[in-house]
Amino acid sequence: MTFGALILKNLLRHRVRTLLTAVGIAIGIMTVIALGAVATGARQAAGGMLQSGGSDLLVAQKGASDLTFSSMPTRQAARLDRRGDVAWAHPVLLDVSKVGSNPYFVAFGMRLADLAEAPPPLVAGRVPRRADQVLLGDRGARDLGVGVGGTVEIQRTRFRVAGLFHVGTTWQDGGAYVPLVSLQRAARKPGVVTGAYVRVAAGRDAGAVGEAIEAADPQLVAIADVDDMAEVDQGIEAIDGLNLAISLLAVGIGAIGVMNTMVMSVFERTREIGILRAVGWRGRRVVRMIVGESIAVCLIAFVVGLGLGALATEAVTLVPAIGAVLEPAYTVAVMVRALVVALVVALVGAAYPAIRAARLLPMEALRHE
Amino acid sequence: MSEIAVEVRGLVKSYEGGRIRALRGADLKVARGEFVALMGPSGCGKSTLLHVIAALDRPDAGHVHVMGVDTDAVRDLSAYRARTVGLVFQLHNLLPALTASENVQVPMFETGTGRRERRRRADDLLALVGLADRTHNRPGELSGGERQRVAIARALANDPPVLLADEPTGSLDSKAGGRVMDLIERLRTERGLTVLLVTHDPGVAARADRTVHMLDGRVLAPAAVPNVPLALPVMPS
């Protein structure tokens, strides 16, 4: 018999209790997995909006609470092109509206010449050449059931699909590249853009160029990756905050559940713990046994929670309005986070009962009825 | 004089804030390899004395030396309990979820014995106590006498030189009790064990080299090794 086998035998003595405790923690893990996968998916999707056609930076209005609220004159965005450290700057208007069943269809308004210069990877058709044509993401095309030559209505304006593209991020592939002037007219934002996609000149460092742009105009912010996104979008921070809050909640509720189970288990086995001490077990070994039992329950909960989390997330994305904009990302980081939550629950939940068990005097424990 | 295995001097132990005085200056010496029976009326402090010697309880005053270990001087007595003394209770005190073999292996976790060695030694010990065919049975599947024999095998798991038994036949019928005593006598002879055994049964005590009587928390017979005459005669069986 190994020490691990002894731990499992102890848990199997109260199968129902062990199972119910594990399910309780698994629900917490499920929440961590589901929210983590959604948050990571959202971050990846948001990150995808920061780049287009090989750009290095997205320059936008500093302090906007949401990227789509960023606003600057088209001329100001276009002027970035004149900088020596910039290879090209393409003004872009990001507009979110309901298209088909997707309530968050993102239209990327760009000048036709810029689209031709740095197009997204095409999978069908060609880049738009006229004001009434769009380049539709393959995910959007699938959701809307249209292909090249078909039509799509964005902001009550009908466009013909000139081509399809695939970038690999949810919000871009679910949206469309629309001629800038047409989108400004349709969205009633004439002469205004969200910002500009910027490609730095060869040999230049994107971070340094971004800092130079910000130094030249304090009203602007240059975003290189999704971690800088908070400068123009509080949504990502809100999701991260919610994720952390749910994780802490899962730890709190889970730890109380585990503690309840382990305290009960230790109390019931007081006499047995006395026997173990009487035959020579050190307090430390008793602690290892109790903590081992707690970790085993939480690892079972982790595995069950992984499955439940994936199921719950996939179930939510079956709703068309959500599935169109949300692609959960089950990254290693999400799994590690859930595992850390499970282990913290195990350790916090076992701490008190384990210390209590280790402090029992053998005779005091043996007298326990 | 024979070498002393167990020496107890002026042992005092009280409970409930001094209201119950279980030991009031108990003295005892047990020679190495000796088999001593401890007798006395209920509440005279026999079991308390045994438990203090087994380091299950700390005395309020007095000294306990077992095989050269001064239990006062050792902060963590786990190693002492694991290696120096083997303990058998009146109720077997086996772990119900474990098989006989696993119960015998439990004390070996603390001595760094490998998994295979633990299993081999447990099976050998169970064969020694006549339970070679019951290694996979849980306590609930064994008779009272068999459980007590498993408990004896567990007490010997780490090959301790001293066996402490607290009324090991107290919950058994005479036949099963007789077998357990046969086993203890045989093991004592074969393994050179020092045995200190608490009993109410004069018949059990008669099997010992000598009987020590206790009354009101004190040992009545003078602390003595076998060549010292006993203050009280051995109770007839």
Interface residues (C-beta under 8 A of the other chain):
Chain A: M1 T2 F3 L6 K9 N10 L12 R13 R271 E272 I275 L276 R277 A278 V279 G280 W281 R282 G283 R285 L361 P362 M363 L366
Chain B: H51 A54 A55 L56 D57 R58 D76 S78 A79 Y80 R81 A82 R83 L87 F89 N93 L94 L95 A97 L98 S101 E102 Q105 V106 P107 F109 E110 T111 R115 R118 R119 R154 A155 A157 N158
